[in-house]
Amino acid sequence: MESLKEEEEYTWREVELPSLLPIVPEPELERESGERRRGRDILIAVDHGPKSNHAFHWALAHFCRLADTLHLIHAVSSCKNEVVYEATQTLMEKLAIEAYEVAMVKTQARIVEGDAGKIICKEAERLKPAAVVMGTRGRTLMRSVLQGSVSEYCFHHCKAAPVVIVPGKDDGEESTL
């Protein structure tokens, strides 16, 4: 097991993903050039909730393409909590396998300690992804203004990449302004 690492004022742990996934070679795309040929980095904020799961599946279906690399990130209050680490590792292994089976993309995962919104923005600054994809809790506009939300924080503070906020599939028109 890898030790805890400190980088730029926050603690994180890499998640060991299954070795049964083959390494995806760079595709030979004759007509493609530039960013499309070498693949993109896509940051997806995940947790154990259904809205996050829906955002992950939305990204696989509508955003990912061959040769992309998904960077899964999960913010926790403590990286030292083994129960949380193991549950999150299981989740990320499942998502990595699904990402490979559905979209044939590589996956890297990281559990980061700290405030979720700030951590997602720092990881986006570090990776410089093509996009940051995340779900939303589905709160009403008034409630999210009063209580705040991670997706709203990232939308306003993430300067390194566009933020794609995927509403829950049952939110319908209520989630749009």
Secondary structure in CASP SS format (residue, H / E / C, confidence):
PFRMAT SS
TARGET T0000
AUTHOR 0000-0000-0000
METHOD secondary structure of the structure
MODEL  1
M C 1.00
E C 1.00
S C 1.00
L C 1.00
K E 1.00
E E 1.00
E E 1.00
E C 1.00
E C 1.00
Y E 1.00
T E 1.00
W E 1.00
R E 1.00
E E 1.00
V C 1.00
E C 1.00
L C 1.00
P C 1.00
S C 1.00
L C 1.00
L C 1.00
P C 1.00
I C 1.00
V C 1.00
P C 1.00
E C 1.00
P C 1.00
E C 1.00
L C 1.00
E C 1.00
R C 1.00
E C 1.00
S C 1.00
G C 1.00
E H 1.00
R H 1.00
R H 1.00
R H 1.00
G C 1.00
R C 1.00
D E 1.00
I E 1.00
L E 1.00
I E 1.00
A E 1.00
V C 1.00
D C 1.00
H C 1.00
G C 1.00
P H 1.00
K H 1.00
S H 1.00
N H 1.00
H H 1.00
A H 1.00
F H 1.00
H H 1.00
W H 1.00
A H 1.00
L H 1.00
A H 1.00
H H 1.00
F C 1.00
C C 1.00
R C 1.00
L C 1.00
A C 1.00
D C 1.00
T E 1.00
L E 1.00
H E 1.00
L E 1.00
I E 1.00
H E 1.00
A E 1.00
V E 1.00
S C 1.00
S C 1.00
C C 1.00
K C 1.00
N C 1.00
E H 1.00
V H 1.00
V H 1.00
Y H 1.00
E H 1.00
A H 1.00
T H 1.00
Q H 1.00
T H 1.00
L H 1.00
M H 1.00
E H 1.00
K H 1.00
L H 1.00
A H 1.00
I H 1.00
E H 1.00
A H 1.00
Y H 1.00
E H 1.00
V H 1.00
A H 1.00
M C 1.00
V C 1.00
K E 1.00
T E 1.00
Q E 1.00
A E 1.00
R E 1.00
I E 1.00
V E 1.00
E E 1.00
G C 1.00
D C 1.00
A H 1.00
G H 1.00
K H 1.00
I H 1.00
I H 1.00
C H 1.00
K H 1.00
E H 1.00
A H 1.00
E H 1.00
R H 1.00
L H 1.00
K C 1.00
P C 1.00
A C 1.00
A E 1.00
V E 1.00
V E 1.00
M E 1.00
G E 1.00
T C 1.00
R C 1.00
G C 1.00
R C 1.00
T C 1.00
L H 1.00
M H 1.00
R H 1.00
S H 1.00
V H 1.00
L H 1.00
Q H 1.00
G C 1.00
S C 1.00
V H 1.00
S H 1.00
E H 1.00
Y H 1.00
C H 1.00
F H 1.00
H H 1.00
H H 1.00
C C 1.00
K C 1.00
A C 1.00
A C 1.00
P C 1.00
V E 1.00
V E 1.00
I E 1.00
V E 1.00
P C 1.00
G C 1.00
K C 1.00
D C 1.00
D C 1.00
G H 1.00
E H 1.00
E H 1.00
S H 1.00
T C 1.00
L C 1.00
END
